[in-house]
Amino acid sequence: MKLNAGQVAAATLILGSIGLIVYQATRDESSVTFFTPEEVYASPAEFEGRLFRVSGLVLGGTRQWNAELPELRFRMTDLKGHEFKVIYNQPPPDLFKEGQGVIVEGRLTSEKLSQDNTIRATKLMVKHSEVYDTEQDHSKLREAKLLDSIQLEEKTLR
């Protein structure tokens, strides 16, 4: 049986596509795992050079935006004593603000969290509460609901 040029091109395209799919599926960064700040602090050496996601609240008074670089710096916490400095080299998302829940995807800059607990972020996602706020000050309720939302997400992503 003799193959014509169209059949050879189709076979090459199919084999190349299968090879690309296998390559993407076996790459280390093809899927990014979500961890709690507590898990990262418990074994920071496991995260050295590894891409991962972690969530928390943006600490008030820590947001620093330099539009010339561009570079966004802030601190995030899980309200359980675990904090990270975050460096993100893109403009902040529209809903980004202090006291807001965030999910950070990135890498630790050092495995020694006691010396440098910085995450160099490649992706920054803002969490928002489903709670409707009236004009009254519900900041404590909003923070509690947001923390509940983050903890529920941590459980469902496992």
Backbone as CSV, one residue per row, in Angstrom:
resi,resn,N_x,N_y,N_z,CA_x,CA_y,CA_z,C_x,C_y,C_z
1,MET,0.849,-1.168,0.000,0.000,0.000,0.000,0.899,1.237,0.000
2,LYS,0.640,2.114,-0.923,1.455,3.303,-1.077,0.725,4.501,-0.470
3,LEU,1.450,5.289,0.359,0.864,6.471,1.010,1.125,7.709,0.157
4,ASN,0.085,8.556,0.045,0.288,9.804,-0.687,0.732,10.893,0.306
5,ALA,1.050,12.073,-0.190,1.576,13.165,0.635,0.568,13.624,1.681
6,GLY,-0.712,13.626,1.359,-1.749,14.038,2.315,-1.831,13.095,3.503
7,GLN,-1.711,11.790,3.254,-1.757,10.809,4.338,-0.524,10.928,5.241
8,VAL,0.618,11.183,4.649,1.850,11.354,5.437,1.736,12.607,6.302
9,ALA,1.225,13.692,5.741,1.058,14.937,6.502,0.068,14.741,7.644
10,ALA,-1.036,14.034,7.401,-2.040,13.795,8.444,-1.456,12.929,9.563
11,ALA,-0.707,11.901,9.201,-0.092,11.025,10.208,0.925,11.794,11.045
12,THR,1.700,12.654,10.381,2.684,13.468,11.102,1.996,14.428,12.064
13,LEU,0.921,15.035,11.623,0.156,15.955,12.465,-0.443,15.230,13.672
14,ILE,-0.991,14.064,13.468,-1.579,13.291,14.566,-0.502,12.866,15.565
15,LEU,0.598,12.336,15.080,1.677,11.908,15.984,2.278,13.094,16.732
16,GLY,2.441,14.221,16.054,2.961,15.422,16.718,2.016,15.909,17.804
17,SER,0.709,15.866,17.542,-0.284,16.285,18.542,-0.256,15.374,19.758
18,ILE,-0.162,14.092,19.528,-0.100,13.135,20.643,1.170,13.371,21.461
19,GLY,2.283,13.594,20.789,3.538,13.876,21.488,3.447,15.134,22.331
20,LEU,2.818,16.187,21.807,2.652,17.430,22.548,1.771,17.232,23.778
21,ILE,0.704,16.478,23.630,-0.191,16.193,24.763,0.554,15.427,25.853
22,VAL,1.319,14.439,25.482,2.096,13.660,26.460,3.126,14.556,27.144
23,TYR,3.798,15.403,26.380,4.786,16.314,26.954,4.143,17.257,27.964
24,GLN,3.018,17.866,27.614,2.332,18.786,28.515,1.868,18.082,29.784
25,ALA,1.402,16.853,29.653,0.886,16.122,30.813,1.993,15.700,31.770
26,THR,3.199,15.531,31.271,4.286,15.056,32.132,5.184,16.162,32.654
27,ARG,4.976,17.395,32.210,5.771,18.509,32.734,5.454,18.725,34.207
28,ASP,6.435,19.171,34.973,6.251,19.424,36.398,5.224,20.505,36.665
29,GLU,5.138,21.499,35.811,4.273,22.637,36.054,2.965,22.566,35.277
30,SER,2.599,21.369,34.814,1.355,21.266,34.066,0.148,21.435,34.976
31,SER,0.328,21.155,36.248,-0.742,21.420,37.208,-0.113,22.046,38.453
32,VAL,-0.807,23.010,39.000,-0.300,23.731,40.156,-1.142,23.330,41.358
33,THR,-0.487,22.899,42.420,-1.189,22.413,43.601,-1.403,23.546,44.596
34,PHE,-2.557,23.512,45.245,-2.921,24.509,46.246,-2.499,24.010,47.626
35,PHE,-1.851,24.886,48.408,-1.432,24.557,49.766,-1.873,25.661,50.718
36,THR,-1.998,25.316,51.977,-2.290,26.329,52.983,-0.961,26.951,53.421
37,PRO,-0.987,28.179,53.921,0.252,28.774,54.433,0.898,27.903,55.515
38,GLU,0.074,27.266,56.332,0.583,26.400,57.393,1.398,25.241,56.817
39,GLU,0.938,24.662,55.705,1.666,23.554,55.077,3.002,24.024,54.504
40,VAL,3.016,25.208,53.942,4.263,25.742,53.385,5.267,26.002,54.500
41,TYR,4.799,26.580,55.599,5.680,26.844,56.739,6.174,25.548,57.384
42,ALA,5.366,24.488,57.344,5.749,23.226,57.984,6.919,22.557,57.267
43,SER,7.001,22.684,55.949,8.099,22.053,55.208,8.512,22.906,54.015
44,PRO,9.146,24.044,54.282,9.498,24.964,53.199,10.502,24.393,52.193
45,ALA,11.347,23.465,52.597,12.334,22.900,51.676,11.657,22.183,50.514
46,GLU,10.462,21.627,50.745,9.726,20.937,49.677,9.261,21.901,48.588
47,PHE,9.190,23.183,48.887,8.657,24.162,47.954,9.736,24.941,47.211
48,GLU,10.994,24.643,47.502,12.090,25.360,46.857,12.043,25.136,45.348
49,GLY,11.890,26.221,44.600,11.851,26.148,43.146,10.561,25.600,42.565
50,ARG,9.609,25.278,43.398,8.361,24.645,42.969,7.248,25.686,42.832
51,LEU,6.466,25.589,41.777,5.327,26.459,41.571,4.148,25.925,42.388
52,PHE,3.518,26.788,43.184,2.387,26.373,44.011,1.448,27.548,44.218
53,ARG,0.267,27.254,44.768,-0.714,28.288,45.095,-0.965,28.294,46.589
54,VAL,-1.188,29.496,47.116,-1.488,29.674,48.532,-2.452,30.855,48.650
55,SER,-3.338,30.794,49.652,-4.300,31.895,49.790,-4.208,32.525,51.166
56,GLY,-4.716,33.745,51.259,-4.735,34.457,52.522,-5.370,35.820,52.330
57,LEU,-5.215,36.664,53.336,-5.744,38.023,53.296,-4.598,39.013,53.140
58,VAL,-4.822,40.058,52.354,-3.833,41.116,52.185,-3.838,41.957,53.462
59,LEU,-2.697,42.069,54.105,-2.599,42.842,55.341,-2.728,44.336,55.057
60,GLY,-3.478,45.010,55.910,-3.659,46.455,55.778,-2.347,47.203,55.945
61,GLY,-2.161,48.236,55.157,-0.970,49.068,55.259,0.272,48.494,54.625
62,THR,0.148,47.383,53.875,1.340,46.751,53.302,1.409,46.859,51.787
63,ARG,0.366,47.356,51.153,0.314,47.438,49.694,1.248,48.543,49.200
64,GLN,2.188,48.168,48.312,3.100,49.129,47.697,3.081,48.882,46.192
65,TRP,2.628,49.865,45.432,2.539,49.723,43.983,3.474,50.723,43.318
66,ASN,4.375,50.228,42.485,5.282,51.066,41.725,4.945,50.867,40.246
67,ALA,4.252,51.824,39.657,3.800,51.713,38.271,4.947,51.808,37.277
68,GLU,6.064,52.397,37.667,7.190,52.544,36.751,7.865,51.214,36.466
69,LEU,7.908,50.300,37.417,8.619,49.031,37.212,7.865,48.032,36.319
70,PRO,6.672,47.673,36.310,5.669,47.733,37.384,5.943,46.638,38.412
71,GLU,5.631,46.960,39.661,5.845,45.996,40.736,4.863,46.256,41.866
72,LEU,4.173,45.205,42.265,3.255,45.254,43.394,3.873,44.434,44.516
73,ARG,3.948,45.033,45.701,4.441,44.329,46.892,3.379,44.440,47.977
74,PHE,3.175,43.350,48.690,2.254,43.351,49.825,2.556,42.155,50.712
75,ARG,1.935,42.144,51.872,2.053,41.001,52.785,0.692,40.331,52.874
76,MET,0.705,39.022,52.942,-0.540,38.283,53.107,-0.430,37.376,54.325
77,THR,-1.573,37.075,54.940,-1.614,36.259,56.150,-2.780,35.294,56.089
78,ASP,-2.679,34.229,56.867,-3.823,33.321,57.016,-4.527,33.547,58.346
79,LEU,-4.148,34.612,59.059,-4.682,34.975,60.382,-4.388,33.916,61.440
80,LYS,-3.425,33.041,61.162,-3.005,32.020,62.124,-1.517,32.159,62.444
81,GLY,-0.950,33.320,62.076,0.459,33.559,62.371,1.403,33.272,61.226
82,HIS,0.896,32.870,60.070,1.742,32.597,58.913,1.587,33.736,57.915
83,GLU,2.704,34.392,57.610,2.680,35.535,56.694,3.697,35.340,55.586
84,PHE,3.393,35.920,54.446,4.301,35.925,53.309,4.404,37.337,52.744
85,LYS,5.606,37.704,52.308,5.777,38.892,51.483,5.541,38.423,50.050
86,VAL,4.840,39.222,49.278,4.556,38.850,47.892,5.068,39.950,46.965
87,ILE,5.756,39.525,45.911,6.198,40.437,44.858,5.545,39.968,43.565
88,TYR,4.823,40.869,42.932,4.087,40.562,41.696,4.451,41.612,40.663
89,ASN,5.023,41.206,39.532,5.536,42.152,38.545,4.535,42.455,37.438
90,GLN,3.319,42.740,37.848,2.279,43.162,36.925,1.357,44.107,37.679
91,PRO,0.516,44.838,36.964,-0.446,45.701,37.669,-1.396,44.881,38.529
92,PRO,-1.829,45.427,39.655,-2.758,44.688,40.515,-4.109,44.507,39.816
93,PRO,-4.805,43.396,40.086,-6.147,43.219,39.536,-7.074,44.334,40.024
94,ASP,-8.145,44.579,39.289,-9.061,45.679,39.606,-9.619,45.603,41.021
95,LEU,-9.968,44.420,41.502,-10.594,44.283,42.818,-9.583,44.144,43.953
96,PHE,-8.295,44.244,43.647,-7.264,44.070,44.664,-7.286,45.235,45.643
97,LYS,-7.337,44.919,46.941,-7.255,45.940,47.990,-6.833,45.270,49.295
98,GLU,-6.449,46.092,50.248,-6.039,45.581,51.553,-7.253,45.019,52.279
99,GLY,-7.040,43.921,53.020,-8.127,43.252,53.713,-8.876,42.278,52.824
100,GLN,-8.500,42.199,51.554,-9.151,41.342,50.564,-8.475,39.974,50.551
101,GLY,-9.231,38.944,50.252,-8.671,37.613,50.090,-7.989,37.486,48.741
102,VAL,-6.834,36.817,48.719,-6.107,36.613,47.472,-5.600,35.182,47.392
103,ILE,-5.437,34.725,46.177,-4.754,33.465,45.902,-3.525,33.835,45.089
104,VAL,-2.369,33.413,45.573,-1.101,33.741,44.934,-0.513,32.464,44.363
105,GLU,-0.114,32.534,43.091,0.595,31.427,42.461,2.010,31.901,42.192
106,GLY,2.982,31.150,42.692,4.365,31.564,42.501,5.338,30.610,43.165
107,ARG,6.540,31.134,43.405,7.622,30.336,43.993,8.220,31.085,45.179
108,LEU,8.692,30.322,46.166,9.431,30.913,47.273,10.789,31.384,46.765
109,THR,11.254,32.492,47.301,12.578,32.963,46.903,13.673,32.316,47.746
110,SER,13.284,31.690,48.869,14.259,31.031,49.740,13.557,29.920,50.505
111,GLU,14.257,28.844,50.784,13.652,27.769,51.575,13.714,28.064,53.077
112,LYS,14.455,29.083,53.462,14.560,29.438,54.878,13.541,30.536,55.189
113,LEU,12.336,30.135,55.553,11.258,31.087,55.792,11.544,32.000,56.973
114,SER,12.394,31.567,57.885,12.717,32.412,59.027,13.545,33.627,58.593
115,GLN,14.273,33.501,57.469,15.087,34.603,56.966,14.368,35.391,55.870
116,ASP,13.697,34.701,54.967,13.033,35.363,53.837,11.788,34.573,53.458
117,ASN,10.636,35.134,53.752,9.384,34.446,53.454,8.681,35.099,52.262
118,THR,9.445,35.353,51.206,8.922,36.039,50.032,8.497,35.042,48.959
119,ILE,7.344,35.326,48.366,6.865,34.574,47.210,6.941,35.491,46.004
120,ARG,7.612,35.053,44.967,7.617,35.782,43.693,6.440,35.239,42.900
121,ALA,5.388,36.051,42.801,4.120,35.614,42.207,4.139,35.724,40.692
122,THR,3.579,34.716,40.044,3.382,34.736,38.601,1.916,34.961,38.259
123,LYS,1.046,34.706,39.222,-0.386,34.916,39.026,-0.988,35.374,40.343
124,LEU,-1.923,36.301,40.278,-2.583,36.839,41.460,-4.081,36.877,41.195
125,MET,-4.830,36.164,42.023,-6.279,36.109,41.859,-6.937,36.677,43.109
126,VAL,-7.927,37.515,42.929,-8.607,38.163,44.037,-9.853,37.364,44.396
127,LYS,-9.998,37.104,45.687,-11.221,36.468,46.183,-12.138,37.577,46.662
128,HIS,-13.401,37.391,46.432,-14.343,38.378,46.956,-15.450,37.659,47.692
129,SER,-15.994,38.324,48.646,-17.029,37.755,49.494,-18.367,37.802,48.788
130,GLU,-19.210,36.831,49.089,-20.568,36.816,48.555,-21.498,37.650,49.423
131,VAL,-20.956,38.246,50.477,-21.754,39.002,51.427,-22.071,40.377,50.856
132,TYR,-23.352,40.750,50.868,-23.758,42.088,50.451,-23.626,43.009,51.650
133,ASP,-22.890,44.104,51.471,-22.683,45.046,52.566,-23.586,46.261,52.393
134,THR,-24.230,46.647,53.472,-24.963,47.909,53.479,-23.971,49.004,53.833
135,GLU,-24.431,50.190,54.085,-23.531,51.294,54.395,-22.931,51.183,55.791
136,GLN,-23.445,50.281,56.619,-22.889,50.119,57.958,-21.522,49.435,57.860
137,ASP,-20.732,49.568,58.910,-19.408,48.960,58.932,-19.528,47.489,59.327
138,HIS,-19.343,46.628,58.365,-19.390,45.183,58.598,-18.020,44.556,58.346
139,SER,-16.965,45.300,58.594,-15.634,44.810,58.246,-15.290,43.518,58.978
140,LYS,-15.670,43.387,60.249,-15.367,42.155,60.994,-16.160,40.981,60.426
141,LEU,-17.438,41.206,60.100,-18.256,40.152,59.510,-17.713,39.770,58.145
142,ARG,-17.344,40.762,57.338,-16.818,40.501,56.008,-15.520,39.702,56.109
143,GLU,-14.648,40.062,57.034,-13.388,39.344,57.220,-13.645,37.898,57.647
144,ALA,-14.599,37.700,58.561,-14.921,36.341,59.015,-15.499,35.504,57.877
145,LYS,-16.388,36.090,57.088,-16.977,35.366,55.952,-15.916,35.028,54.915
146,LEU,-14.989,35.955,54.665,-13.932,35.727,53.707,-12.997,34.621,54.188
147,LEU,-12.673,34.626,55.468,-11.838,33.572,56.027,-12.545,32.226,55.907
148,ASP,-13.854,32.181,56.187,-14.625,30.945,56.010,-14.566,30.473,54.565
149,SER,-14.673,31.413,53.631,-14.626,31.088,52.210,-13.265,30.508,51.826
150,ILE,-12.188,31.095,52.331,-10.836,30.601,52.038,-10.654,29.199,52.602
151,GLN,-11.100,28.983,53.834,-10.944,27.659,54.441,-11.791,26.615,53.730
152,LEU,-12.995,26.980,53.275,-13.825,26.046,52.517,-13.153,25.700,51.200
153,GLU,-12.556,26.684,50.546,-11.875,26.431,49.282,-10.679,25.506,49.504
154,GLU,-9.941,25.701,50.592,-8.798,24.841,50.891,-9.238,23.388,51.025
155,LYS,-10.398,23.165,51.666,-10.902,21.806,51.849,-11.345,21.195,50.529
156,THR,-12.013,21.980,49.669,-12.540,21.441,48.422,-11.455,21.202,47.387
157,LEU,-10.334,21.922,47.470,-9.256,21.741,46.498,-8.385,20.530,46.814
158,ARG,-8.606,19.906,47.909,-7.789,18.731,48.281,-8.403,17.467,47.786
